Amino acid sequence: MVFVPEDKSGSEQEEAKLQNASKQIVHAAIQQAVQQLSQDSQQKERGTNRSVSLQLERGQLTKKHEKK
């Protein structure tokens, strides 16, 4: 296929559009992954806090502490 100069600039513009679209997709994917990690971390922390609260209510933590 033979390109004339006008096609080249059009081709470069199309490539630039594709690169920008790719960057936006990657950026969105990274943001989503960071948000998911943050949510998972918060849920895990809440679970740990609940576990500690339950252990305190049952006296399990104080018993373990007394043994040491």
VENNOR-V320079 format. One record per backbone hydrogen bond with DSSP energy under -0.5 kcal/mol. NH is the residue of the N-H (numbers start at 1). CO is the residue of the C=O. Records with the same first field share a line. If there is no record, write none. Layout:
NH=CO / CO
This chain:
7=4
8=4
9=5
10=6
11=7
12=8
13=9
14=10
15=11
16=12
17=13
18=14
19=15
20=16
21=17
22=18
23=19
24=20
25=21
26=22
27=23
28=24
29=25
30=26
31=27
32=28
33=29
34=30
35=31
36=32
37=33
38=34
39=35
40=36
41=37
42=38
43=39
44=40
45=41
46=42
47=43
48=44
49=45
50=46
51=47
52=48
53=49
54=50
55=51
56=52
57=53
58=54
59=55 / 56
60=55
61=55
63=59
64=60
65=61
66=62
67=63
68=64
